[in-house]
């Protein structure tokens, strides 16, 4: 997994609530057996017309937003499927951070496992950021994960919450499997206890 | 200890029973009793293999290909997309390599993973169950803790049989009173989501309670728990009772004999105790719930069949107003249009939400003696359900009424198997998501119950099913 420490980059405003996993990567692009290459289909239905031409109104088709590494969106981002194609598509496009007032639970978990940082900020501040980014295409946001801060284009610094374990894994690019395998003895103890207590399980 | 213990919720009891390690930072290593696997689990098997890690408990893992398999054939070689074919065929191969039981295509036990688990008695009260699919919440209908996970976590479970989790909050949704004639679990859950919103349950495990919930069959309870995720809840659960035990008893993987007696004693102690505290309580009045129809592109966009398409101008929040305007534009609907005036082009009855025998019977009761006026599919949830429906003569009813009777699978619920609608086609669907493009590019999905879908099939529009019932 890619490490995440600090990120300074162009942020794209996606002023929508309930952005679902089918919007992020429509299922006709899920017939892939690779985890890479999905970026060109990110938000495909909103981004391209029937002929596969770019829709000029969609934010990621506009000038400096094309190179966005940060996405700012409305509440309940990532609702829908558990398929990890959604974070894979974002990552493949180059998005490393999503800022929204709230996220759907499964998507939220999935982003961390793929080196994408989801940041929940208060709705009022997200709306403020959306306005800035719409007015100033190409404006940058700076994320400092060790310090847990987001610096907006207006210079205002917000702190964000992240639990210490996830932060540690992100900064060091660790995945949990290795860490959990170190608990093999505890797992085996649990299993032998349950085999007696609840043999039918 | 007795007497001093705080009353506990069912969720808290199940959680406590599955703690392997509690860490001071609030994370729990939670043991997974059952892991369900499908054709989309391809990536996880590949990753496990590439890291040379052994699957820890193949005996607790069960697989069935469903997502990528078309429902007009039982031959894997008929799958035209080579990647889809590879994902379907790989499951049995991965199963053989790792020792995981797979109900493969051609096996009568094959079907949609969330139908197969309960049908085989793999799903039991009191257990933890996960699957790489968001609709894993279905299994909570049996009084277990079941939730969907992503591919990385699937790999983690394969390797360790555990997951690191932070304890979620709890929400109790109580629906009391008798449900009216023709009102199903689907209508109840759509009414709940319309009330709490698509993000209302985020961060919570939902427990459904009240007399209206207890009155539901196991099929109805599964439909209800299935769509917990559409209300933002990762898991939904219902206390086990006699209906649960009757459903589970005698199934192939359910405990038997002395083990059954021991299990039953444990299960009967699972329900939430009086006085247990939930982080949030929501109540609905059962008799107020009407047959529901969604009009927009989020499951929360649901109204009663005798209602109208709402006006976005009435929304107070600007983002919501814009969202609703965009949704109505996509759906090709004008504010104020009575739901009953909306005509449909096609009907889909199936999916992990509504493809069980009771769903098929409810649709057949409406189809009987009538004619479908638009293309209408019935896709049973498993080979066993298909056989059972055929034994009851339901397939004949559908065929006589001009419906198409198909093989088991996910089919048009998610359109990953080639079974999709055309742009701007309006579909009455018993599935769980009405997202933009869910059933094909530009397709307009309206979520309804099986009886409502059948009513739409025979009338060509959304029709209050209560008017078609004797």
HADDOCK unambig.tbl for C-alpha pairs under 7 A between the chains (distance, minus, plus):
assign (segid A and resid 16 and name CA) (segid B and resid 319 and name CA) 6.66 0.50 0.50
assign (segid A and resid 16 and name CA) (segid B and resid 323 and name CA) 6.66 0.50 0.50
assign (segid A and resid 22 and name CA) (segid B and resid 435 and name CA) 6.91 0.50 0.50
assign (segid A and resid 22 and name CA) (segid B and resid 438 and name CA) 6.43 0.50 0.50
assign (segid A and resid 23 and name CA) (segid B and resid 436 and name CA) 6.88 0.50 0.50
assign (segid A and resid 26 and name CA) (segid B and resid 437 and name CA) 6.97 0.50 0.50
assign (segid A and resid 27 and name CA) (segid B and resid 416 and name CA) 6.03 0.50 0.50
assign (segid A and resid 28 and name CA) (segid B and resid 416 and name CA) 6.31 0.50 0.50
assign (segid A and resid 31 and name CA) (segid B and resid 83 and name CA) 5.84 0.50 0.50
assign (segid A and resid 31 and name CA) (segid B and resid 84 and name CA) 5.73 0.50 0.50
assign (segid A and resid 32 and name CA) (segid B and resid 83 and name CA) 5.93 0.50 0.50
assign (segid A and resid 33 and name CA) (segid B and resid 83 and name CA) 6.20 0.50 0.50
assign (segid A and resid 76 and name CA) (segid B and resid 199 and name CA) 5.87 0.50 0.50
assign (segid A and resid 81 and name CA) (segid B and resid 133 and name CA) 6.79 0.50 0.50
assign (segid A and resid 81 and name CA) (segid B and resid 134 and name CA) 5.42 0.50 0.50
assign (segid A and resid 82 and name CA) (segid B and resid 132 and name CA) 6.49 0.50 0.50
assign (segid A and resid 82 and name CA) (segid B and resid 133 and name CA) 5.35 0.50 0.50
assign (segid A and resid 82 and name CA) (segid B and resid 134 and name CA) 5.00 0.50 0.50
assign (segid A and resid 82 and name CA) (segid B and resid 148 and name CA) 6.44 0.50 0.50
assign (segid A and resid 82 and name CA) (segid B and resid 149 and name CA) 5.84 0.50 0.50
assign (segid A and resid 82 and name CA) (segid B and resid 150 and name CA) 5.00 0.50 0.50
assign (segid A and resid 83 and name CA) (segid B and resid 133 and name CA) 6.97 0.50 0.50
assign (segid A and resid 83 and name CA) (segid B and resid 150 and name CA) 5.68 0.50 0.50
assign (segid A and resid 83 and name CA) (segid B and resid 151 and name CA) 6.73 0.50 0.50
assign (segid A and resid 84 and name CA) (segid B and resid 150 and name CA) 5.58 0.50 0.50
assign (segid A and resid 84 and name CA) (segid B and resid 151 and name CA) 5.88 0.50 0.50
assign (segid A and resid 104 and name CA) (segid B and resid 202 and name CA) 6.31 0.50 0.50
assign (segid A and resid 104 and name CA) (segid B and resid 232 and name CA) 6.54 0.50 0.50
assign (segid A and resid 105 and name CA) (segid B and resid 202 and name CA) 6.33 0.50 0.50
assign (segid A and resid 105 and name CA) (segid B and resid 203 and name CA) 6.51 0.50 0.50
assign (segid A and resid 105 and name CA) (segid B and resid 234 and name CA) 6.88 0.50 0.50
assign (segid A and resid 106 and name CA) (segid B and resid 149 and name CA) 6.32 0.50 0.50
assign (segid A and resid 106 and name CA) (segid B and resid 150 and name CA) 6.95 0.50 0.50
assign (segid A and resid 110 and name CA) (segid B and resid 150 and name CA) 5.95 0.50 0.50
assign (segid A and resid 113 and name CA) (segid B and resid 152 and name CA) 6.54 0.50 0.50
assign (segid A and resid 177 and name CA) (segid B and resid 156 and name CA) 5.62 0.50 0.50
assign (segid A and resid 180 and name CA) (segid B and resid 160 and name CA) 6.98 0.50 0.50
assign (segid A and resid 181 and name CA) (segid B and resid 160 and name CA) 6.56 0.50 0.50
assign (segid A and resid 186 and name CA) (segid B and resid 20 and name CA) 6.51 0.50 0.50
assign (segid A and resid 187 and name CA) (segid B and resid 20 and name CA) 6.17 0.50 0.50
assign (segid A and resid 190 and name CA) (segid B and resid 20 and name CA) 6.05 0.50 0.50
assign (segid A and resid 200 and name CA) (segid B and resid 255 and name CA) 5.62 0.50 0.50
assign (segid A and resid 200 and name CA) (segid B and resid 259 and name CA) 6.17 0.50 0.50
assign (segid A and resid 201 and name CA) (segid B and resid 33 and name CA) 6.63 0.50 0.50
